[in-house]
Amino acid sequence: MTGSMTTGKILIVDDEKHTRQGLSELLGGGGYQVITAANGYQAWELVLQESPDVVLADLKMPGMDGLQLLRKIKEFNSETPVIVITAHGTVKTAIEALKLGAEDYLMKPVNIEEMEILVRRTIEKSRLIQEAKSLRHQLQERYRFANLIGNRRQMQEIIKTIKEVADSRASILIQGESGTGKELVAKAIHYFSPRREKPFVTVSCAVLAETLLESEIFGHVRGAFTGAISTRKGRFEMAHMGTIFFDEIGEISPSTQVKLLRFLQEHEFERVGSNETIRVDVRVIAATNKDLKQAVIQGTFREDLFYRLNVIPFNIPPLSERKSDIPLFVQHFINKFAAENNKSMVNISPEALDILKSYHWPGNIRELENAVERAVVMMRNNTITPDVLPPLESASQTKEMKSTITIPPGLTMRELEKAAILQSMELANGSTSRAAQMLGISVRKIQYKLKAYQRELES
């Protein structure tokens, strides 16, 4: 027998002793582990006990025939590949076997080379499927609430709701402060849904100007605006059959709100500059650190869009309300960053843990994660001590910083915004997360504005 020495366990089922022995010797000589059964009943027992990588079964056997065995195997584990062996007179039965899930069939007398190729290909395919399944499992484990840690009833309710709503296609609105893990909730929903193998596409609403945001979401055609040198698909088309996640949905303009509302109602849209209607199947998940109900009252967010998005609401509590969960998060991040930095047996001193537990964490889980990463990198003797933690201001210090922001009268709204952002950045010693917390806006918005101010200086 020629070919690669692919290992794997093969179950041969045939009531003819010479056929069993011949196939067993041929495949065994090719590097496979071979087990045999003289009838369907023996074969079924071996399937349960041995979990073969592939089953070669004769269709015509007394008692339980190959077709009955195939049905039982597929009911037990649909991923176990079965190759049926048939004589010329039972080709119709072989075709029926294919309809029931058989991988393929071989004709008697069996062509040795054809059998070798088919067995090798089947085992390789089976292993690829198992690897893909394992990868999906790893992805699920990654988003299986690893960062949605919490003993509090509120977090347990969130985890329960994720499991309950993952299979639906209803729109979801996730509200919570920056850094609380809103995107992790969105990804957990996606990876536990039937859409898990399709794209998860993120749209960062706070960092793009209105015209660019519409192009990002809906795509554009060539010549739609200055710089549109070619037709481009938008995020909706990229997310077809998957999930689209709108991060900081509260930042989108009124005109974009209208177009998004239409999509949620009709599941269709047009690219910027085009009249051609495009339909896609996409689940919409949106997140915001704003109070959208208040935005509706203020007239900055459409009420009808709010209710379309808020079919299933999630409210993520800030870390300051979950102080008892801080040790769980700390240990999780220690494990994560110790592995990334090739460090083992990382401990944290009681004094350092007390500091982390007593801090108010305005930047929430993201700020805690950054603090633990810094500590793991800078620690000595495999122990995190207070001296390797970043400076952590108290809540009263943050309040005091806010009170020192002074805005001169007579400025335009744009100048007021610029002055507030620049002063906050100065008071926060250049930390965009702390400045964002002081101003009650997203980190991305501050980053976007700072880049704009820098371009103004350079022009």
MOURQUI-V537295 format. One record per residue. N is the residue number from 1. OMEGA is omega in whole degrees, 0 to 359 (999 if undefined). D_CENTER is the distance of its C-alpha to the mean C-alpha in Angstrom with 1 decimal. Layout:
# MOURQUI-V537295
<<N | OMEGA | D_CENTER> <N | OMEGA | D_CENTER>>
This chain:
# MOURQUI-V537295
<<1 | 182 | 44.6> <2 | 176 | 42.9> <3 | 184 | 39.3> <4 | 182 | 36.7> <5 | 180 | 36.8> <6 | 179 | 33.5> <7 | 180 | 33.2> <8 | 181 | 32.1> <9 | 183 | 33.7> <10 | 174 | 35.6> <11 | 178 | 37.3> <12 | 182 | 40.4> <13 | 179 | 42.0> <14 | 181 | 45.4> <15 | 178 | 48.7> <16 | 185 | 50.7> <17 | 183 | 51.2> <18 | 178 | 52.1> <19 | 179 | 48.9> <20 | 183 | 46.8> <21 | 182 | 48.6> <22 | 179 | 48.5> <23 | 180 | 44.8> <24 | 180 | 44.1> <25 | 181 | 46.3> <26 | 182 | 44.8> <27 | 176 | 41.1> <28 | 177 | 42.0> <29 | 179 | 43.7> <30 | 175 | 40.6> <31 | 180 | 38.7> <32 | 169 | 37.2> <33 | 187 | 37.7> <34 | 171 | 39.5> <35 | 185 | 40.3> <36 | 176 | 42.5> <37 | 183 | 43.5> <38 | 179 | 46.7> <39 | 183 | 45.3> <40 | 182 | 42.4> <41 | 177 | 42.9> <42 | 181 | 42.8> <43 | 180 | 39.8> <44 | 177 | 37.9> <45 | 180 | 38.7> <46 | 176 | 37.6> <47 | 180 | 34.2> <48 | 186 | 33.7> <49 | 192 | 35.1> <50 | 182 | 34.0> <51 | 182 | 30.7> <52 | 178 | 31.9> <53 | 177 | 29.7> <54 | 178 | 31.8> <55 | 172 | 34.7> <56 | 187 | 37.8> <57 | 173 | 39.7> <58 | 181 | 43.1> <59 | 187 | 43.1> <60 | 178 | 46.7> <61 | 177 | 47.4> <62 | 181 | 49.6> <63 | 176 | 48.0> <64 | 182 | 44.3> <65 | 184 | 43.8> <66 | 181 | 40.9> <67 | 178 | 39.5> <68 | 177 | 39.6> <69 | 179 | 38.0> <70 | 180 | 35.2> <71 | 181 | 34.5> <72 | 180 | 34.4> <73 | 183 | 32.0> <74 | 175 | 29.6> <75 | 181 | 29.8> <76 | 180 | 29.1> <77 | 185 | 26.3> <78 | 183 | 25.5> <79 | 177 | 24.0> <80 | 182 | 27.4> <81 | 179 | 29.1> <82 | 173 | 32.7> <83 | 182 | 35.3> <84 | 180 | 38.5> <85 | 187 | 41.9> <86 | 172 | 44.5> <87 | 183 | 48.1> <88 | 184 | 49.2> <89 | 183 | 50.3> <90 | 179 | 46.9> <91 | 179 | 44.8> <92 | 178 | 44.1> <93 | 177 | 42.8> <94 | 179 | 40.5> <95 | 176 | 39.1> <96 | 179 | 38.5> <97 | 177 | 36.7> <98 | 179 | 34.3> <99 | 179 | 33.6> <100 | 175 | 32.9> <101 | 176 | 30.2> <102 | 182 | 32.4> <103 | 182 | 31.1> <104 | 175 | 34.5> <105 | 177 | 38.2> <106 | 179 | 41.1> <107 | 172 | 44.7> <108 | 353 | 47.6> <109 | 187 | 49.2> <110 | 173 | 45.8> <111 | 188 | 45.5> <112 | 182 | 44.5> <113 | 179 | 42.8> <114 | 180 | 40.8> <115 | 181 | 39.8> <116 | 181 | 38.7> <117 | 183 | 36.5> <118 | 179 | 34.9> <119 | 180 | 34.3> <120 | 181 | 32.8> <121 | 181 | 30.5> <122 | 180 | 29.5> <123 | 178 | 28.6> <124 | 179 | 26.7> <125 | 180 | 24.7> <126 | 180 | 24.2> <127 | 176 | 22.9> <128 | 178 | 20.5> <129 | 180 | 19.1> <130 | 178 | 19.0> <131 | 178 | 17.3> <132 | 178 | 14.6> <133 | 179 | 14.4> <134 | 178 | 14.4> <135 | 178 | 11.6> <136 | 179 | 9.4> <137 | 178 | 11.0> <138 | 177 | 10.3> <139 | 179 | 6.5> <140 | 179 | 7.3> <141 | 180 | 9.9> <142 | 181 | 8.1> <143 | 178 | 6.4> <144 | 172 | 9.6> <145 | 178 | 11.2> <146 | 178 | 12.1> <147 | 175 | 12.7> <148 | 183 | 13.5> <149 | 174 | 16.7> <150 | 175 | 19.9> <151 | 182 | 23.0> <152 | 183 | 24.0> <153 | 183 | 24.3> <154 | 179 | 22.3> <155 | 178 | 19.1> <156 | 176 | 19.7> <157 | 178 | 20.2> <158 | 179 | 16.8> <159 | 178 | 15.1> <160 | 181 | 17.5> <161 | 177 | 16.8> <162 | 180 | 13.0> <163 | 184 | 14.1> <164 | 188 | 16.9> <165 | 186 | 15.3> <166 | 184 | 12.0> <167 | 181 | 14.4> <168 | 176 | 16.2> <169 | 182 | 16.0> <170 | 177 | 17.6> <171 | 184 | 16.8> <172 | 175 | 15.5> <173 | 180 | 16.9> <174 | 181 | 15.8> <175 | 180 | 18.8> <176 | 180 | 19.5> <177 | 177 | 20.9> <178 | 177 | 19.3> <179 | 182 | 17.5> <180 | 178 | 16.9> <181 | 182 | 13.1> <182 | 180 | 12.5> <183 | 177 | 9.4> <184 | 176 | 8.0> <185 | 180 | 9.3> <186 | 181 | 7.9> <187 | 177 | 4.1> <188 | 178 | 6.0> <189 | 182 | 7.9> <190 | 186 | 5.8> <191 | 173 | 4.9> <192 | 183 | 8.5> <193 | 175 | 9.9> <194 | 181 | 12.0> <195 | 190 | 10.0> <196 | 182 | 7.2> <197 | 178 | 9.3> <198 | 188 | 9.8> <199 | 166 | 8.7> <200 | 188 | 6.6> <201 | 182 | 9.7> <202 | 172 | 10.9> <203 | 179 | 14.6> <204 | 189 | 16.4> <205 | 187 | 19.3> <206 | 189 | 21.5> <207 | 184 | 22.0> <208 | 174 | 23.4> <209 | 187 | 26.9> <210 | 183 | 27.3> <211 | 179 | 28.3> <212 | 180 | 25.6> <213 | 179 | 22.9> <214 | 178 | 24.3> <215 | 178 | 24.3> <216 | 184 | 20.7> <217 | 190 | 19.6> <218 | 185 | 22.3> <219 | 178 | 23.4> <220 | 176 | 27.1> <221 | 180 | 30.1> <222 | 179 | 32.4> <223 | 182 | 34.9> <224 | 177 | 33.1> <225 | 180 | 33.7> <226 | 181 | 35.1> <227 | 178 | 32.9> <228 | 187 | 31.3> <229 | 178 | 32.8> <230 | 177 | 30.6> <231 | 184 | 28.5> <232 | 175 | 24.8> <233 | 176 | 21.9> <234 | 183 | 19.9> <235 | 179 | 16.3> <236 | 180 | 17.0> <237 | 178 | 18.2> <238 | 185 | 15.3> <239 | 184 | 12.9> <240 | 182 | 15.3> <241 | 180 | 14.2> <242 | 185 | 10.6> <243 | 173 | 9.6> <244 | 184 | 11.3> <245 | 178 | 10.9> <246 | 179 | 14.4> <247 | 184 | 14.7> <248 | 181 | 18.3> <249 | 180 | 19.4> <250 | 182 | 22.7> <251 | 186 | 23.7> <252 | 185 | 24.0> <253 | 179 | 27.6> <254 | 182 | 29.6> <255 | 177 | 29.8> <256 | 176 | 26.0> <257 | 180 | 25.8> <258 | 182 | 28.2> <259 | 178 | 26.3> <260 | 177 | 23.0> <261 | 180 | 25.0> <262 | 179 | 26.5> <263 | 181 | 23.2> <264 | 180 | 22.1> <265 | 189 | 25.6> <266 | 184 | 26.1> <267 | 178 | 22.8> <268 | 182 | 24.6> <269 | 172 | 25.4> <270 | 172 | 27.5> <271 | 177 | 26.8> <272 | 179 | 28.8> <273 | 182 | 32.3> <274 | 175 | 32.0> <275 | 182 | 33.4> <276 | 181 | 31.4> <277 | 180 | 29.1> <278 | 177 | 25.6> <279 | 176 | 23.7> <280 | 176 | 20.0> <281 | 185 | 17.8> <282 | 172 | 14.9> <283 | 183 | 13.5> <284 | 171 | 14.1> <285 | 181 | 12.7> <286 | 179 | 14.9> <287 | 178 | 15.5> <288 | 172 | 18.8> <289 | 178 | 20.9> <290 | 170 | 23.9> <291 | 185 | 25.9> <292 | 176 | 25.5> <293 | 177 | 28.3> <294 | 177 | 30.6> <295 | 176 | 29.5> <296 | 179 | 30.6> <297 | 181 | 33.9> <298 | 178 | 34.4> <299 | 180 | 33.8> <300 | 178 | 31.0> <301 | 184 | 28.4> <302 | 180 | 29.1> <303 | 181 | 29.6> <304 | 177 | 28.7> <305 | 179 | 25.4> <306 | 182 | 24.7> <307 | 175 | 25.4> <308 | 180 | 23.3> <309 | 190 | 20.2> <310 | 179 | 21.1> <311 | 175 | 21.1> <312 | 183 | 18.9> <313 | 171 | 19.2> <314 | 174 | 17.5> <315 | 185 | 19.6> <316 | 182 | 18.2> <317 | 176 | 21.3> <318 | 182 | 22.2> <319 | 180 | 22.7> <320 | 177 | 26.4> <321 | 185 | 26.4> <322 | 184 | 24.6> <323 | 182 | 26.9> <324 | 180 | 27.1> <325 | 185 | 23.4> <326 | 178 | 24.0> <327 | 178 | 25.2> <328 | 178 | 22.0> <329 | 182 | 19.9> <330 | 180 | 22.6> <331 | 178 | 22.5> <332 | 182 | 18.7> <333 | 175 | 19.0> <334 | 179 | 22.2> <335 | 182 | 20.6> <336 | 186 | 17.8> <337 | 173 | 20.3> <338 | 178 | 23.1> <339 | 181 | 21.2> <340 | 183 | 20.3> <341 | 177 | 24.0> <342 | 177 | 25.6> <343 | 181 | 27.1> <344 | 176 | 27.9> <345 | 179 | 29.3> <346 | 178 | 28.3> <347 | 174 | 30.1> <348 | 182 | 30.5> <349 | 178 | 33.9> <350 | 181 | 34.7> <351 | 179 | 35.9> <352 | 180 | 32.7> <353 | 178 | 30.7> <354 | 178 | 33.2> <355 | 181 | 32.7> <356 | 181 | 28.9> <357 | 184 | 29.5> <358 | 181 | 32.2> <359 | 186 | 30.5> <360 | 173 | 29.3> <361 | 177 | 26.0> <362 | 177 | 26.1> <363 | 175 | 22.9> <364 | 188 | 21.2> <365 | 181 | 18.5> <366 | 179 | 17.9> <367 | 178 | 21.7> <368 | 179 | 21.9> <369 | 179 | 19.3> <370 | 180 | 21.4> <371 | 180 | 24.6> <372 | 178 | 23.6> <373 | 179 | 22.6> <374 | 182 | 25.9> <375 | 180 | 27.8> <376 | 180 | 26.4> <377 | 189 | 27.4> <378 | 186 | 30.8> <379 | 176 | 31.8> <380 | 178 | 34.9> <381 | 176 | 35.8> <382 | 179 | 32.2> <383 | 176 | 32.6> <384 | 180 | 31.1> <385 | 183 | 34.1> <386 | 185 | 34.7> <387 | 179 | 36.0> <388 | 175 | 32.6> <389 | 177 | 30.8> <390 | 176 | 30.5> <391 | 182 | 33.0> <392 | 181 | 31.8> <393 | 176 | 33.9> <394 | 179 | 34.9> <395 | 180 | 34.2> <396 | 178 | 37.9> <397 | 179 | 37.5> <398 | 179 | 34.7> <399 | 180 | 36.9> <400 | 178 | 39.8> <401 | 179 | 37.9> <402 | 184 | 37.1> <403 | 181 | 40.8> <404 | 176 | 41.9> <405 | 180 | 40.3> <406 | 180 | 43.2> <407 | 178 | 43.2> <408 | 180 | 46.5> <409 | 174 | 47.8> <410 | 180 | 48.2> <411 | 173 | 44.9> <412 | 179 | 42.9> <413 | 180 | 39.5> <414 | 179 | 37.9> <415 | 177 | 40.1> <416 | 180 | 39.4> <417 | 181 | 35.7> <418 | 180 | 36.2> <419 | 181 | 38.7> <420 | 182 | 36.4> <421 | 183 | 33.4> <422 | 178 | 35.7> <423 | 179 | 37.5> <424 | 178 | 34.4> <425 | 180 | 33.1> <426 | 180 | 36.6> <427 | 181 | 36.7> <428 | 180 | 33.2> <429 | 175 | 34.4> <430 | 180 | 31.9> <431 | 180 | 28.7> <432 | 180 | 26.6> <433 | 179 | 24.7> <434 | 177 | 28.0> <435 | 178 | 29.5> <436 | 178 | 26.7> <437 | 180 | 27.3> <438 | 185 | 31.0> <439 | 180 | 30.7> <440 | 178 | 28.0> <441 | 183 | 25.9> <442 | 176 | 22.6> <443 | 181 | 22.5> <444 | 180 | 21.4> <445 | 178 | 24.5> <446 | 180 | 26.7> <447 | 179 | 25.5> <448 | 181 | 26.0> <449 | 179 | 29.5> <450 | 177 | 30.5> <451 | 179 | 29.9> <452 | 178 | 31.9> <453 | 180 | 34.7> <454 | 178 | 34.7> <455 | 178 | 35.2> <456 | 180 | 38.0> <457 | 184 | 39.8> <458 | 183 | 39.5> <459 | 999 | 40.8>>
